[in-house]
Amino acid sequence: MKIISKEEAIKLIKDGAHIGMTGFVGNEHAETLSSACEESFLATGHPCDLTLQFSAGIGDSKTRGANHFGNQGMLKRVIAGHYALAPRIGKLIIDNLTEAYNLPQGTVAHMYRAAAGSKPGVLSKVGLRTFVDPRLEGGKLNSRTTEDIVKVMEIDGEEYLFYKAFPLDVALIRASTADEKGNLTMEREAVYCEAMAIAGAAKAKGGIVIAEVENIAANGTLDPRNVKVPGLLVDYVVVGDKDKFNQTFGEYYNPSYTSEVKIPLSALQPLALDERKVIARRAAMELVPNCRANLGIGMPEGVAAVAAEEGIGDSLTLTVEAGGFGGVPAAGLSFGATVNAEAMIDHAAM
C-alpha cells in the first residue's frame, strides 16, 4: 500500500475506466476523491469516458457525491440504483449525453460480489415484469443506451433475470482509518456500504483500489476484528480533506450513529406538524408491538421520528437497507445512518 495525494490518485484513473464507488446518500462516500475527479476533468479533460457504477443514491441533490461526475464528456455510461440525489447526472441522461441503466439497488450491490468472485453475474427474480425486464425496457434510460445487460433465463421451469457483473478498473472506497499496510477500519462510519465487495471486484480484474481515510495508524495497532477491508486488497490510500470528510452530508459527526454514545430518544428533534408528519403518523399507526419494518428514503423516514416521539420506538425493530437494525433510522441527508442501532451489517448482506 502507498499513501499518495488526491492529485496523484486521480492520475491513476485512465480514460474509459470502469469505476465502482461506495456511498449511501453521503454516508461512507469518498467525497475528496469524487471532487478531485471533477476538478481534474474541468482543468485537463481527464479522466473522461468513464463508466460509473453505484448502488444506493449518492449525493445531496445539488453538487456533492455522484454529481461531481455530471459533466458532459466525463461519463460514457452509468449503472446505478438511484438517481434522484444526483440531478447533474440525471440531466446528462435526459439530454442523451451518456448511456444509463437504472437497476435494483440491492442487485447492483450483489453485482459487485459476483464480480469479486469472478462470476458472470447475478440471478434474481427481482425486477421481473418491471421496466428492468428486457422484454420491457431492460433498465435502459434513454435512446443512447442499447446494450442488453439484463437477460431473462429459465431454470427448472421458473423465470429469472440475469444481471451481468462487471469487474472494475478502479474502486473508490472510504474508511475511517488505514494502517501502514492498508488495513481499513470504519469506527467513525455510520454505514459499511459495499467497500469489501467493491475492492474485490477491482482486484479480480487486476484493477486498483484507492481508499480515502481520515487517519493513518501504525502497523499492529488496529484490532483485526474491526478491519473491514484487508490491506492486501488496498493499493493506495489518500487522506481526505477535512472540509469534505463528513460522516454524512447532513452532519459532520454524530456519535450515536456509531454507538459511541447512546442518546435518549426524547432528545431527538420531533418532526414539524405538516402534511408529511400526518402521513408518517398514519403509517406508524399500522405498526404493532414487536413488529419489524424496513423504512425507505422519503416519506417513510418520518415513521421513525414519529415512533420515537410517540414513545413506541423501543417496541419496534426498524431497519434501513444500508444495514442498520433497531434504533431510529436517520432522515434527510443523513439517511442510511441509524441512531442507537442494535446491529450494523454491510449493504449487500442486508
N, C-alpha and C positions, 0 to 999 in steps of 0.2 A: 504494500500500500504506500502511496505517495501523497503527501499533503501539498496541495497546489492552490493557486489563486483562482478566483472565479473566471478571470480572463483566460488563464491557461486552460481551464476546464472547457470553456466554450470552444476554443480552438480544436479540441479533440472531437467535436461533433462535426462530422463530414456532411456536405450537401447530400441530400437524398436519404439520410439516415432514418431508421425507424426507431422512434423514441417511446419508451413507456415511462410514465411518471406517477408517483404517489400523490395523494391528496384527497381530502373529503371536505368540500367547501374550502376552508383554509387550513383545516387540521392536517398536520404532517405533510405539508406541501413545501417543496424546496423553492421558496419564493426568490431567494437570492439568485439561484441558477436560472430560473424562468425569466426573471427580469434582465439578467445578463445576456441571455439568448436574444431577447428583443433589442437590447442596446447594441449588440454586435451586428445584428441584421440591419438595423437602421443606419449604422455607421459604415458597414462594409458590404452589405448584401448577402452576408453569410452568417450562420448556416441557412440554407434555403431548400425548397422542395422536400420538406420533411414530411414523414408520416408520424402523426402524434396519436398515441393511444392512452386513454384513461377511463376508469370505470365510473366512479361517482362524479358528480359535478364538482369542478374545481374553479373557484372564482368568487368574486364579490358583486357580480352583476355590473361591474364597471371596468376596471383596468387590471386587477390583480389575477393571479393564478393562470389558468389557461388563456386568459385574454392577452397575455404577452405574446402569444403566437398568432394573434389575429391580424396579421399584416399581409397584404397581397404579395404573393410570391414566396412567403415563408413556409406555407403548407402546401403539400401536394395531395395529402389525404389525411383524414382524421377519423378515428374509430372511438366512439365514446358512448357512455350510457346516459349522460345527462348534459344538456347544453344551456339550460336557462341561465346559469351563473356565468356563462362566457358569451355575452352578446356580440363581442367583436368577432369571434369565430362564427357565430350564427349569421352575421352579416356576410361573411365570405361564402358561406353555404348558400344563402338566399340569392346572392349575386352570381352563383355558379362559378366561383373562383377557386374552389377546392373540391376534391372528391370527399364525400362524407357518409358515414354509416352511423345509425343510431341502433345499438344493440342492447339487450337487457343488461343492467348494471352488474348483477351477480355473475352473469355469463361471461362478461368481459374479465372480471376478476379470475374466473376459472380458466379463461384462455391463457392467462399468464402461467398458471400452474401446469397446464398442458404443455406449453412451450418449454417450460423448465424441465419437464420430464421427457422431452423430445417426442411428444405425442402429436399426432396430426391435428387434433382439435378436441372439441367438447361436444358430447351428445346430450341433448336435453329435450324435454317436452315443453320447456318454457319458450313461448313465442309462437307455438303452433297456431295457425289460423288467425294471426295478427299481422300487422304491417311488416313484421320481421320475417314472416314466412315468404320464401322466394316465389311462391305461387301468387303472392300479392305484390309486395314491394321489395322484399329482401333486405329491409332496413336501409335502403338507399334514400338519400335525402334530396337529391337533385338530378338533373339530366346528365351532368358530367360524370356521375357515378354509375359505372356499367358492370364492373366485375361482380360476379356472384361469390360472396364469401360465406353464404349460408346455403345449405342444401337440405333437401328432405331425404331421409333414409328410413327404410323399413327394416325392423329387426323383430323376428318372431311374430310377424303379423301386426306389429304396432309401429306407428309413425313417430319419428324423432326428427328434430332439427340438428344438423351437424354444423357447428361453428368452427371455421378454420382458425387454427392458432398460428401466431406469428412470432418467431424468435426475434429478439430485439438487438439492434446495433448499439443502443445506448439506454441505460437505466438511470433515471434521475430520481433518487430517493432521499429521504430525510430521516435523521435520528437526533437524539439529544447529545450523545457523547460517542466519540470514537477513540479507541486506544491506538497505540503506535503501530499495531498490526492491522488496524481497520475493523476490529470487532465493534459492533454498533449496539448501544443500549438506547432505550426510549423512555427513561424515567420521567421526563418532562413533557412527553407527548400525550395528547388526550385520546388518540386512537393509534392503531398499528398499521392500518391500511393493508397493502399487499407488498410491503417492502421486500420480504424474503422471496416471494414468488417472482416479482419483477426482476430482482437481481439474478435469480436462477434462469429466467427467460433470456437474459442477456448473455450469461456465461455459457448457456447451452449452444449458442451460435458462435462463441468467440468474441462476443461484444464486450463493451466496457461498462463498469458500474461506477457512477460518481455519486458520492453521498455528501449531502450538506449537513453539517452538525453545528452545535452551539459551543461544544467544548472538546478539547483533546486531553486524554488521560494517559498516564504512563502504563506500559505493559504490566500485566499481572494485577492491576488494581480494580478491574471490573469483575463483578460477580458473574461467573459464567451462566448462572441460571437466569440472568437478566439480559443476556446477549440475544437480540432478536435476529441479527444478520451476522454470521461469522466472517471474520476478516478475509478468509480465503476467497470470498465472493466479492470483495470490495477492491477496486483498483485505485481509486483516487478519492481524497477527502478534501472538501472545501469548508472552511469556517465561515458560516453565514454572516451577513451584515446584521448588526444589532438592530437596526431600524426595520428589518424585514423578517426577523426571526420571532414572530409572534406565535403563541401557542395555537390560536385560531385567528381568523380575520376579524373577529369581534372583540377579542381580549388579548392583552399581552401575555398574561399568565394567570390561571385560576387553579389554585392547588386542590380544589375539590374535584377537578376533572381527572386528577392522577391519584386520588385517595390519599394524598399527603395530608389533607385536612378533611374531616367530615363536618359539614356545616348543618345546622338545624334547618329543616325545610321551611320553617317560619321565616327564615332570613331571605328566602327567595322573593324577588320582586313580583307581585301579582300582575296579571295582565290588566290593561286598561279596559274599562267596560265599554265595549263596542260590539259590532256585529260578529267580529272574529271570536271574541270571548263567548258570546251567546251560543255560537255554533259549537265551539270546543266544549262548553259546559254541557250542551245537549248530548254530544257524543260521549262525554265522560259518564253520563247517566246510564249508558248502556253497559258499562263495565261493572262486573260483580266482584265481590271479595275473593281474593286469591286467584284471580284470573291472570292470564298472560296476554300481553298485547304488544304488537310491533307498531311503532309510530314512524310515519314517513315525514318528508320535508313539506313545509307549507302549513296548511290548516291543522294537520294532526299534531304539530309541535305544541299547539296550545293546550291539548289534552293533558300533557304532563304538568304544565303550570297550574291548570285548574285542579288537577288531582292533588297537587301539593298544597294549594290554597285551601281546599276543602278538607284537608287532613286525612285523605284516603290513600295518599301515595305509598304509605308503608304496607298497605294491604293488597297492593298490586305488584306484579312484576312487569315493568315496562322495558321494552328492548328497542334498539335502533340498529339499522342494518350495518352501521360502521363497526359494530362488535360489542356494544355495551349491554349488560344485563342488569336489571334492577336500578335503583336510584331514580333520578329525574333527568330524562334526556333534555339537553340544552336546545335552544332555539336560535333563529336568525343566523348571523354569520358565525355562530359557534355550533351550529347544528352538526351532529355527529358525535360531539362530546357528551359526557354524562356526569351529572353531579352525584357524588356518593355511589358510584357504581359498585355492584357486588362482584362483577367479573367483567373482564375485557378480553375478547379474542380478536383474531385478525379478520378483516373484512370478508375474504373468500370463505373462511370457515363458517362465518355467520350465514 
